[in-house]
Amino acid sequence: MPFIMKKSVFYLSITAFAALFALTSCKPKELEFRIVGTSDVHGNYYPYDFVADRPAAGSLARVQSFLREQRATWGDRLIYVDNGDIIQGQPTSYYYNTVAVGTPHLADQMLNYMGCEIGTLGNHEIETGGTTYQRYILDADFPILGANIILDGTDHNFIPPYKVIERHGVKIAFIGMLTPAIPNWLPRELWRELKFLDIESSARQWMAYVKEKVQPDVIIGVFHSGLNGGITTDSYTENATEQVAREVPGFDAIIFGHDHRLCCDSVVNTEGKAVPIINPANGARYVSQLTLTLKKEHGKWAAKHTDAVNVPVTDYDSDPDFMTTFAPQMEEVKKYVSKRIGTFTAPLTTQDAYFGPCPFMDFIHQMQLDITSADISLAAPLSLNATIKAGDVYVRDMFNLYRYENMLYTMLLKGSEVRDHLEMSYALWANQMRSANDHLILFDENASDNGDKNTGKGRPKFKNIYYNFDTAAGIRYEVDVTKPIGQRVRILSMADGRPFDPSQTYRVAVNSYRGNGGGELLTRGAGIPQEELRSRVDYSTDADLRFYMLSYIEARDTIAPRPVCQWRFVPEKWTIPAAQRDKELLFPSH
């Protein structure tokens, strides 16, 4: 009997070993994960444009349909991340930033519902101010990352620098970054407790830390920073994704944004590895999709291949459950934007702003001068092609009049600095005409849109960004487009006929984007050092310009813009016909 028992134990041991061997041999040696990313959603939560009062192509509602479809196949091997600039751009976000402040932000409600697992801050989150972006961070059920954002005066991170998600035995680390160029656009009041560090040096620091302390199998960058270029100083680069992918080995892929440029490419890093970099552009019309193929070798997982593709979601129907869940919030925002605030006696359009004085810019300048009592106002059209009809105007129209949440400054500038500021503005904007047949506008000769649907011909595009095309009110001046850059602007007098003195200091109204160095018109143009700009600010509003615009119109009820811009392109025998030709090219009458 003892012998039989021993034999049974032996057989049981063999059987258990065989079962264990079978289980071990069945463990997968290859796994796939799918990472889906949105970036620069800019308030496009619903398939509806609250400003234009019409259906919209993108939206988180359509993204949710895509995610639901993908999760049916991928399950928990799908990870959804958002890359910032989500709480600015549409009345949906503005309403929750400024009116419905006692509830969780709608962006948080939606991203939590959609199962978002990683977020980053964008510059437009910072633009909303500390109360709002901290509320956004706290109401999120997922970590908001910012490896290069520290508490000023310390070495402590403001928010987590990275997050590790571990599933099926695989560790995937996400390192999040924000463009450090915030001080060039936003007043310090909005971010006074923070400091923004260079992305490459921060990436190098946290790459080393994560590799040593976490030892992940995969490392993904999530950067709210464009591909390359932008503002570059001795301390940082605004758009550093390409640079980091090349110079900081260790990333298996990078999802990026901020520059609103659809991109799907790869960069070979200094160790010879190809790093996929992908950007879904803006407006939730695309999602970036990474498919990671991992293989297990010597007991450790490693990413052997990564497929990257931007997937359009515009053909997806809105997710019905999403729309039902957030229907009450949609109706609340619709009610808000439909509120009448006053009447305009004449239509306003930005189409006229590029060719001379116009009612649209008259209104902006007059408002800035009235609010600040400044001597001079500097402003640019902040919408490429926006029109507000004569008659009743509503809250939604204010988002066409003023797209961004800028504050209003009064700055102390010398007359010569005002002139140099304008010189750079018109250099970005006006062509040098050498004959009557030349263009007035400085077009990009290498770019045009996809073509007019009737003629099939592409329309030209501005060579530079239209929201840096500043004009002035409070002074009378001419712009001679036959002269070279730097010699075009001749200021004749103040608006009331008093002499204009280049050596005199004037109080000048500008928005906070410009006042903090945005567009470099005050720094590169007027020659004021970046670090000196803050000391030039004599006055700042405590709320954004759109808020003041709403109040300004409501207080007056009827608005009849009066001419306050007293400037012209010369020689008019050339510039007037050229303006008519170029306007027809940019904005065909048919």
C-alpha positions as CSV (number, residue, x, y, z in Angstrom):
1,M,0.0,0.0,0.0
2,P,2.7,2.5,0.8
3,F,4.3,1.7,-2.5
4,I,1.0,2.3,-4.3
5,M,0.6,5.6,-2.5
6,K,4.0,6.8,-3.6
7,K,3.3,5.8,-7.1
8,S,0.1,7.8,-7.1
9,V,1.9,10.8,-5.7
10,F,4.5,10.4,-8.5
11,Y,1.8,10.3,-11.1
12,L,0.1,13.4,-9.6
13,S,3.4,15.3,-9.6
14,I,3.9,14.4,-13.3
15,T,0.4,15.5,-14.1
16,A,0.7,18.8,-12.2
17,F,4.0,19.6,-13.9
18,A,2.6,18.8,-17.3
19,A,-0.4,21.2,-16.6
20,L,2.0,23.9,-15.3
21,F,4.1,23.5,-18.5
22,A,1.0,23.7,-20.7
23,L,-0.1,26.9,-18.9
24,T,3.3,28.4,-19.2
25,S,3.7,27.5,-22.8
26,C,0.2,29.1,-23.5
27,K,1.1,32.4,-22.1
28,P,1.1,35.0,-24.9
29,K,4.5,36.0,-26.2
30,E,3.0,38.8,-28.3
31,L,0.4,41.4,-27.2
32,E,-1.1,44.4,-28.9
33,F,-2.3,47.7,-27.3
34,R,-4.2,50.5,-29.0
35,I,-3.7,54.1,-27.8
36,V,-6.2,56.7,-29.1
37,G,-5.5,60.4,-28.6
38,T,-7.4,63.7,-29.1
39,S,-5.8,67.1,-28.9
40,D,-6.9,70.8,-29.2
41,V,-10.6,69.9,-29.0
42,H,-11.3,73.6,-28.2
43,G,-14.7,73.2,-26.8
44,N,-16.0,71.0,-29.7
45,Y,-17.9,68.7,-27.4
46,Y,-21.1,68.3,-29.4
47,P,-21.7,67.9,-33.2
48,Y,-23.0,71.5,-33.2
49,D,-21.3,74.9,-33.6
50,F,-22.8,77.1,-31.0
51,V,-21.3,80.2,-32.6
52,A,-22.5,79.7,-36.1
53,D,-25.7,77.9,-34.9
54,R,-25.3,74.9,-37.3
55,P,-24.1,71.3,-37.2
56,A,-20.3,70.7,-36.8
57,A,-18.0,68.1,-38.3
58,G,-16.0,67.1,-35.3
59,S,-17.0,66.6,-31.6
60,L,-16.3,64.4,-28.6
61,A,-19.7,62.8,-29.3
62,R,-18.3,61.4,-32.6
63,V,-15.1,60.4,-30.8
64,Q,-17.1,58.4,-28.3
65,S,-18.7,56.4,-31.2
66,F,-15.3,55.6,-32.4
67,L,-14.1,54.6,-28.9
68,R,-17.2,52.4,-28.4
69,E,-16.5,50.6,-31.6
70,Q,-12.8,50.1,-30.8
71,R,-13.4,48.9,-27.3
72,A,-15.7,46.2,-28.6
73,T,-12.5,44.7,-30.1
74,W,-9.7,45.9,-27.8
75,G,-11.4,45.9,-24.4
76,D,-9.0,47.2,-21.7
77,R,-6.1,47.1,-24.2
78,L,-7.4,50.4,-25.5
79,I,-6.2,53.5,-23.7
80,Y,-7.7,56.9,-24.5
81,V,-5.7,60.1,-23.8
82,D,-6.4,63.8,-24.3
83,N,-3.6,66.3,-25.0
84,G,-5.0,69.6,-23.8
85,D,-6.6,72.8,-25.1
86,I,-10.0,71.3,-24.5
87,I,-11.6,74.0,-22.3
88,Q,-11.4,77.0,-24.7
89,G,-12.8,77.8,-28.1
90,Q,-16.6,77.3,-28.0
91,P,-19.4,78.7,-25.8
92,T,-19.6,75.3,-24.2
93,S,-16.3,75.7,-22.5
94,Y,-16.6,79.4,-21.9
95,Y,-20.0,78.9,-20.2
96,Y,-18.4,76.4,-17.8
97,N,-15.3,78.5,-17.3
98,T,-17.2,81.7,-16.4
99,V,-20.9,81.0,-15.6
100,A,-21.5,77.4,-14.4
101,V,-18.6,77.6,-12.0
102,G,-20.2,75.7,-9.2
103,T,-20.4,72.4,-11.1
104,P,-17.8,70.0,-12.5
105,H,-16.5,71.3,-15.8
106,L,-18.3,69.9,-18.8
107,A,-15.0,68.8,-20.3
108,D,-14.3,66.7,-17.1
109,Q,-17.9,65.3,-17.1
110,M,-17.4,64.1,-20.7
111,L,-13.9,62.8,-20.5
112,N,-14.7,60.9,-17.4
113,Y,-17.7,59.4,-19.2
114,M,-15.5,58.5,-22.2
115,G,-13.0,56.6,-20.0
116,C,-10.1,59.0,-20.6
117,E,-7.1,57.7,-18.7
118,I,-4.4,60.4,-19.3
119,G,-4.6,64.2,-19.9
120,T,-2.3,67.1,-20.3
121,L,-2.7,70.8,-19.8
122,G,-2.6,73.1,-22.9
123,N,-1.8,76.8,-23.0
124,H,-5.5,77.6,-23.3
125,E,-6.1,75.8,-20.0
126,I,-3.6,78.1,-18.4
127,E,-5.3,81.0,-20.1
128,T,-8.5,80.4,-18.1
129,G,-6.7,81.2,-14.9
130,G,-5.7,79.3,-11.8
131,T,-9.2,78.8,-10.4
132,T,-10.5,77.2,-13.6
133,Y,-7.6,75.0,-14.6
134,Q,-7.2,73.7,-11.0
135,R,-10.9,72.9,-11.0
136,Y,-10.4,71.1,-14.3
137,I,-7.5,69.1,-12.8
138,L,-9.4,68.2,-9.6
139,D,-12.6,67.2,-11.3
140,A,-10.9,64.8,-13.7
141,D,-11.0,61.1,-12.8
142,F,-7.7,60.6,-14.6
143,P,-4.3,62.3,-14.0
144,I,-3.5,65.5,-15.8
145,L,0.3,65.4,-16.6
146,G,2.9,68.2,-16.8
147,A,6.5,67.1,-16.4
148,N,7.8,70.5,-17.2
149,I,5.5,72.5,-15.0
150,I,6.9,73.3,-11.5
151,L,5.8,75.4,-8.6
152,D,7.7,78.7,-8.9
153,G,10.7,78.9,-6.5
154,T,10.8,75.2,-5.9
155,D,11.8,72.0,-7.6
156,H,8.3,70.5,-7.0
157,N,6.1,69.5,-9.9
158,F,2.7,71.2,-10.0
159,I,1.0,68.1,-11.4
160,P,2.3,64.6,-11.9
161,P,5.0,64.3,-14.5
162,Y,4.1,60.8,-15.7
163,K,1.6,58.0,-15.2
164,V,2.1,54.2,-15.5
165,I,-0.7,52.0,-16.7
166,E,-0.2,48.3,-16.2
167,R,-2.3,45.7,-17.9
168,H,-1.8,42.1,-18.8
169,G,1.7,42.3,-17.3
170,V,2.7,45.2,-19.5
171,K,3.8,48.6,-18.1
172,I,3.1,51.6,-20.3
173,A,4.5,54.9,-19.0
174,F,3.1,58.2,-20.3
175,I,5.2,61.4,-19.9
176,G,3.2,64.6,-20.4
177,M,4.5,68.1,-21.4
178,L,3.2,71.6,-22.0
179,T,4.8,74.2,-24.3
180,P,6.9,76.5,-22.1
181,A,6.1,79.7,-24.2
182,I,3.2,80.6,-21.8
183,P,4.9,83.9,-20.6
184,N,5.0,85.1,-24.2
185,W,1.2,85.1,-24.4
186,L,-0.5,85.2,-21.0
187,P,-0.3,87.6,-18.1
188,R,1.5,86.4,-15.0
189,E,-1.7,86.8,-13.0
190,L,-3.0,83.7,-14.7
191,W,0.0,81.5,-13.8
192,R,1.8,83.3,-11.0
193,E,2.5,80.2,-9.0
194,L,3.9,78.2,-11.9
195,K,7.1,78.0,-13.9
196,F,7.4,76.3,-17.3
197,L,10.7,74.5,-18.2
198,D,12.3,73.6,-21.5
199,I,10.7,70.5,-22.9
200,E,13.9,68.7,-24.1
201,S,15.7,69.1,-20.8
202,S,12.6,68.0,-18.8
203,A,12.1,65.0,-21.2
204,R,15.7,64.0,-20.6
205,Q,15.3,64.3,-16.8
206,W,12.1,62.3,-16.6
207,M,13.1,59.7,-19.2
208,A,16.0,58.8,-17.0
209,Y,13.9,58.8,-13.8
210,V,11.1,56.6,-15.3
211,K,13.5,54.1,-16.8
212,E,15.4,53.7,-13.5
213,K,12.5,53.8,-11.0
214,V,9.6,52.3,-13.0
215,Q,11.3,50.2,-15.6
216,P,8.3,50.3,-18.0
217,D,8.0,48.2,-21.1
218,V,6.8,51.1,-23.3
219,I,7.2,54.9,-22.9
220,I,4.8,57.3,-24.7
221,G,5.1,61.0,-24.9
222,V,2.0,63.2,-24.7
223,F,3.1,66.7,-25.6
224,H,1.1,69.9,-25.9
225,S,3.8,71.3,-28.1
226,G,4.0,71.5,-31.9
227,L,6.3,69.8,-34.4
228,N,9.0,72.4,-34.5
229,G,9.7,76.2,-34.6
230,G,7.5,78.8,-33.1
231,I,9.0,81.0,-30.4
232,T,12.6,80.1,-29.7
233,T,14.7,81.7,-27.0
234,D,18.0,80.9,-25.2
235,S,15.9,79.0,-22.6
236,Y,13.3,77.0,-24.6
237,T,11.6,76.2,-27.8
238,E,7.8,76.5,-28.2
239,N,7.3,73.6,-30.5
240,A,9.8,70.9,-29.6
241,T,8.3,67.5,-30.5
242,E,10.6,66.7,-33.4
243,Q,13.6,67.8,-31.4
244,V,12.7,65.6,-28.4
245,A,11.9,62.6,-30.6
246,R,15.4,62.9,-32.1
247,E,17.5,63.9,-29.1
248,V,16.0,62.1,-26.2
249,P,16.1,58.3,-26.8
250,G,13.6,56.1,-25.0
251,F,10.2,57.2,-26.4
252,D,8.4,54.5,-28.3
253,A,6.0,57.1,-29.8
254,I,4.8,60.7,-29.2
255,I,1.3,62.1,-29.5
256,F,1.5,65.8,-29.9
257,G,-0.6,68.9,-30.6
258,H,-0.8,72.7,-30.1
259,D,0.1,73.7,-33.7
260,H,-3.2,72.4,-35.2
261,R,-1.3,70.6,-38.0
262,L,-2.3,67.1,-38.9
263,C,0.8,65.0,-38.8
264,C,1.8,61.3,-38.9
265,D,5.5,60.8,-39.3
266,S,8.5,59.3,-37.7
267,V,11.9,60.7,-36.5
268,V,15.1,58.7,-36.3
269,N,16.6,59.3,-32.8
270,T,20.3,59.5,-31.9
271,E,20.3,55.7,-31.3
272,G,19.0,54.9,-34.8
273,K,15.4,54.1,-33.7
274,A,12.4,55.4,-35.6
275,V,10.0,57.2,-33.3
276,P,6.5,57.6,-34.6
277,I,5.1,61.2,-33.9
278,I,1.4,61.9,-34.5
279,N,-0.9,64.9,-34.2
280,P,-4.7,64.8,-34.7
281,A,-4.9,68.5,-35.4
282,N,-7.8,70.3,-33.8
283,G,-11.6,70.4,-33.4
284,A,-12.1,66.6,-32.7
285,R,-12.3,65.9,-36.4
286,Y,-9.5,63.3,-36.2
287,V,-8.1,61.0,-33.5
288,S,-4.5,59.8,-33.4
289,Q,-4.3,56.0,-33.2
290,L,-1.2,54.1,-32.2
291,T,-1.2,50.3,-32.4
292,L,1.7,48.9,-30.3
293,T,2.9,45.3,-31.0
294,L,4.9,44.0,-28.0
295,K,6.9,40.8,-27.9
296,K,8.2,39.1,-24.8
297,E,11.9,38.2,-24.9
298,H,13.9,37.0,-21.9
299,G,11.0,37.6,-19.6
300,K,10.5,41.2,-20.6
301,W,8.0,42.9,-22.9
302,A,9.3,45.3,-25.5
303,A,7.6,47.3,-28.3
304,K,8.7,45.8,-31.5
305,H,6.5,47.7,-33.9
306,T,4.2,50.7,-33.7
307,D,1.6,51.6,-36.4
308,A,0.4,55.2,-36.4
309,V,-2.5,56.7,-38.2
310,N,-4.9,59.6,-37.9
311,V,-8.4,58.4,-38.2
312,P,-11.2,60.9,-39.3
313,V,-14.3,60.6,-37.1
314,T,-16.4,63.0,-39.1
315,D,-18.2,60.1,-40.8
316,Y,-19.2,58.6,-37.4
317,D,-22.6,59.3,-36.0
318,S,-22.7,60.9,-32.6
319,D,-22.9,58.4,-29.9
320,P,-26.6,58.3,-28.8
321,D,-26.0,57.5,-25.2
322,F,-23.4,60.4,-25.0
323,M,-25.9,62.8,-26.5
324,T,-28.7,61.7,-24.2
325,T,-26.4,61.9,-21.1
326,F,-25.3,65.4,-21.9
327,A,-28.5,66.8,-23.5
328,P,-29.4,69.0,-20.5
329,Q,-26.0,70.7,-20.6
330,M,-26.4,71.3,-24.3
331,E,-29.7,73.0,-23.9
332,E,-28.3,75.1,-21.1
333,V,-25.5,76.4,-23.3
334,K,-27.9,77.0,-26.2
335,K,-30.1,79.2,-23.9
336,Y,-27.0,81.1,-22.9
337,V,-25.7,81.9,-26.4
338,S,-29.3,82.8,-27.6
339,K,-29.5,85.8,-25.2
340,R,-30.0,89.1,-27.0
341,I,-27.5,91.7,-25.8
342,G,-28.1,94.7,-28.2
343,T,-28.4,95.9,-31.7
344,F,-25.9,96.8,-34.4
345,T,-27.0,99.4,-36.9
346,A,-24.6,98.1,-39.6
347,P,-23.0,94.8,-40.5
348,L,-19.5,94.1,-39.3
349,T,-17.1,91.8,-41.2
350,T,-13.4,91.0,-40.9
351,Q,-13.2,90.7,-44.7
352,D,-12.7,94.5,-44.9
353,A,-10.0,94.7,-42.2
354,Y,-7.1,93.6,-44.4
355,F,-7.6,96.4,-47.0
356,G,-8.1,99.6,-44.9
357,P,-10.2,101.1,-42.1
358,C,-13.5,99.2,-41.6
359,P,-16.4,99.2,-39.1
360,F,-15.3,95.9,-37.6
361,M,-12.0,97.3,-36.5
362,D,-13.6,100.7,-35.6
363,F,-15.7,98.9,-33.1
364,I,-12.8,97.0,-31.5
365,H,-10.6,100.1,-31.3
366,Q,-13.4,102.3,-30.0
367,M,-14.2,99.8,-27.2
368,Q,-10.6,99.5,-26.2
369,L,-10.2,103.3,-26.1
370,D,-13.4,103.8,-24.1
371,I,-12.6,101.1,-21.5
372,T,-9.0,102.3,-21.0
373,S,-9.1,106.0,-21.9
374,A,-5.8,105.3,-23.7
375,D,-4.2,107.6,-26.2
376,I,-3.7,104.9,-28.9
377,S,-5.3,101.5,-29.5
378,L,-3.6,98.6,-31.3
379,A,-5.6,95.6,-32.4
380,A,-5.9,92.9,-35.1
381,P,-8.9,91.0,-36.5
382,L,-9.1,87.8,-34.4
383,S,-11.2,85.9,-36.9
384,L,-10.1,85.3,-40.5
385,N,-13.5,85.7,-42.1
386,A,-16.3,86.6,-39.6
387,T,-19.5,88.6,-40.3
388,I,-22.1,89.9,-37.9
389,K,-25.3,91.1,-39.6
390,A,-27.0,94.3,-38.8
391,G,-29.8,94.0,-36.3
392,D,-30.0,92.2,-33.0
393,V,-26.9,90.6,-31.7
394,Y,-26.6,87.7,-29.3
395,V,-24.1,86.2,-26.9
396,R,-23.0,83.8,-29.7
397,D,-21.9,86.7,-31.9
398,M,-19.3,87.8,-29.3
399,F,-17.4,84.6,-30.1
400,N,-17.1,85.9,-33.7
401,L,-16.2,89.3,-32.6
402,Y,-13.5,88.1,-30.2
403,R,-12.3,84.5,-30.3
404,Y,-9.9,84.4,-27.4
405,E,-10.0,85.0,-23.7
406,N,-7.5,87.9,-23.7
407,M,-7.4,90.6,-21.1
408,L,-7.0,94.3,-22.0
409,Y,-3.9,96.2,-21.0
410,T,-2.8,99.8,-21.2
411,M,0.9,99.9,-21.8
412,L,3.4,102.8,-21.7
413,L,5.1,103.0,-25.2
414,K,7.1,105.6,-26.8
415,G,5.9,107.0,-30.1
416,S,8.8,105.5,-31.9
417,E,7.9,102.1,-30.5
418,V,4.3,102.4,-31.7
419,R,5.6,103.2,-35.2
420,D,8.1,100.3,-35.1
421,H,5.3,98.0,-33.9
422,L,3.2,99.0,-36.9
423,E,6.1,98.6,-39.3
424,M,6.5,95.0,-38.3
425,S,2.7,94.4,-38.5
426,Y,2.5,95.8,-42.1
427,A,5.6,93.9,-43.1
428,L,3.8,90.7,-42.1
429,W,0.7,91.7,-44.1
430,A,1.4,94.0,-47.1
431,N,3.4,93.2,-50.2
432,Q,5.9,95.6,-51.6
433,M,4.3,96.9,-54.8
434,R,6.6,97.7,-57.6
435,S,3.9,98.2,-60.2
436,A,0.1,98.8,-60.3
437,N,-0.4,95.2,-61.2
438,D,1.2,93.8,-58.1
439,H,-0.7,92.3,-55.1
440,L,-1.4,94.6,-52.2
441,I,-1.5,91.6,-49.8
442,L,1.5,89.5,-49.0
443,F,0.4,86.0,-50.1
444,D,2.1,82.7,-49.6
445,E,3.2,81.8,-53.1
446,N,3.6,78.1,-52.1
447,A,0.2,77.6,-50.5
448,S,-3.5,77.8,-51.3
449,D,-6.7,76.2,-50.2
450,N,-8.3,73.2,-51.9
451,G,-9.9,75.2,-54.6
452,D,-13.2,77.0,-55.2
453,K,-16.0,74.5,-55.9
454,N,-17.2,76.5,-58.9
455,T,-13.9,77.4,-60.6
456,G,-11.7,74.7,-59.3
457,K,-9.0,77.2,-58.7
458,G,-7.2,77.5,-55.3
459,R,-7.6,80.7,-53.4
460,P,-4.4,82.3,-52.1
461,K,-3.5,82.4,-48.4
462,F,-1.8,85.0,-46.3
463,K,1.9,84.4,-45.9
464,N,1.6,85.2,-42.2
465,I,-1.0,84.8,-39.4
466,Y,-3.8,87.3,-39.7
467,Y,-4.2,87.8,-36.0
468,N,-0.9,89.6,-36.0
469,F,-2.1,92.2,-38.5
470,D,-2.4,95.1,-36.0
471,T,-3.8,98.5,-37.0
472,A,-3.9,101.6,-34.8
473,A,-6.6,104.1,-33.7
474,G,-5.9,107.4,-32.0
475,I,-3.3,108.4,-34.7
476,R,-3.5,109.4,-38.3
477,Y,-1.0,107.6,-40.6
478,E,-0.2,106.3,-44.0
479,V,1.4,103.0,-45.2
480,D,3.4,103.4,-48.4
481,V,3.6,100.0,-49.9
482,T,6.1,101.0,-52.6
483,K,8.8,101.4,-49.9
484,P,10.9,98.6,-48.3
485,I,10.1,97.0,-45.0
486,G,10.8,99.4,-42.1
487,Q,10.2,102.5,-44.1
488,R,6.5,102.3,-44.8
489,V,4.6,103.8,-41.9
490,R,4.4,107.6,-41.7
491,I,2.5,108.9,-38.7
492,L,1.0,112.3,-39.5
493,S,-0.5,113.3,-36.2
494,M,-2.7,112.3,-33.3
495,A,-6.3,111.7,-34.2
496,D,-7.4,115.1,-32.9
497,G,-4.7,116.9,-34.9
498,R,-2.1,117.3,-32.2
499,P,1.5,116.6,-33.2
500,F,2.7,113.0,-32.8
501,D,6.0,112.9,-31.0
502,P,8.2,109.8,-31.5
503,S,10.0,110.6,-28.2
504,Q,6.8,111.0,-26.1
505,T,5.4,108.2,-24.0
506,Y,1.8,107.3,-24.8
507,R,-0.8,105.1,-23.1
508,V,-1.5,102.4,-25.6
509,A,-4.4,99.8,-25.3
510,V,-3.5,96.3,-26.4
511,N,-4.8,92.8,-25.6
512,S,-2.8,90.7,-23.1
513,Y,-1.6,88.3,-25.8
514,R,0.1,91.2,-27.6
515,G,1.2,92.9,-24.3
516,N,3.0,89.7,-23.2
517,G,4.9,89.5,-26.4
518,G,2.5,87.4,-28.6
519,G,3.4,87.7,-32.3
520,E,6.7,89.4,-31.2
521,L,5.4,92.8,-32.5
522,L,6.5,94.5,-29.3
523,T,9.7,92.6,-28.9
524,R,11.1,92.0,-32.3
525,G,9.1,94.8,-33.9
526,A,9.3,97.6,-31.3
527,G,12.6,96.4,-29.8
528,I,11.4,96.0,-26.2
529,P,13.1,93.2,-24.3
530,Q,10.7,90.4,-23.3
531,E,11.6,90.8,-19.6
532,E,10.7,94.5,-19.8
533,L,7.2,94.1,-21.1
534,R,5.6,93.5,-17.7
535,S,7.0,96.8,-16.3
536,R,5.3,98.7,-19.2
537,V,1.8,97.5,-18.2
538,D,0.0,100.5,-16.6
539,Y,-3.4,98.9,-16.3
540,S,-5.0,95.5,-16.8
541,T,-8.6,94.4,-16.7
542,D,-9.5,91.7,-14.3
543,A,-11.7,89.7,-16.7
544,D,-11.4,88.8,-20.4
545,L,-12.2,91.2,-23.2
546,R,-15.2,89.2,-24.3
547,F,-16.8,89.8,-20.9
548,Y,-16.2,93.5,-21.3
549,M,-17.5,93.4,-24.8
550,L,-20.8,91.9,-23.6
551,S,-21.1,94.5,-20.9
552,Y,-20.2,97.3,-23.3
553,I,-22.9,96.4,-25.8
554,E,-25.5,95.7,-23.2
555,A,-24.9,99.0,-21.5
556,R,-25.4,100.9,-24.8
557,D,-28.0,98.6,-26.4
558,T,-27.6,100.1,-29.8
559,I,-24.2,100.2,-31.4
560,A,-23.4,102.3,-34.4
561,P,-19.6,102.0,-35.0
562,R,-18.1,105.3,-35.9
563,P,-14.9,105.8,-37.9
564,V,-11.9,105.9,-35.5
565,C,-9.3,104.3,-37.7
566,Q,-7.6,107.1,-39.7
567,W,-5.0,105.3,-41.9
568,R,-4.7,104.3,-45.5
569,F,-2.5,102.4,-48.0
570,V,-0.7,104.7,-50.5
571,P,-0.3,105.4,-53.3
572,E,-4.0,105.0,-53.7
573,K,-4.0,104.9,-57.5
574,W,-2.3,101.6,-57.0
575,T,-3.6,100.3,-53.7
576,I,-7.3,100.8,-54.2
577,P,-7.6,98.7,-57.4
578,A,-5.1,96.2,-55.9
579,A,-7.2,95.9,-52.8
580,Q,-10.3,95.2,-54.9
581,R,-8.5,92.5,-56.8
582,D,-7.0,90.8,-53.8
583,K,-10.3,90.9,-51.9
584,E,-11.9,89.0,-54.7
585,L,-9.2,86.4,-54.6
586,L,-9.5,85.9,-50.8
587,F,-13.2,86.2,-50.5
588,P,-14.9,85.6,-53.9
589,S,-18.2,87.5,-54.2
590,H,-20.0,84.5,-55.7
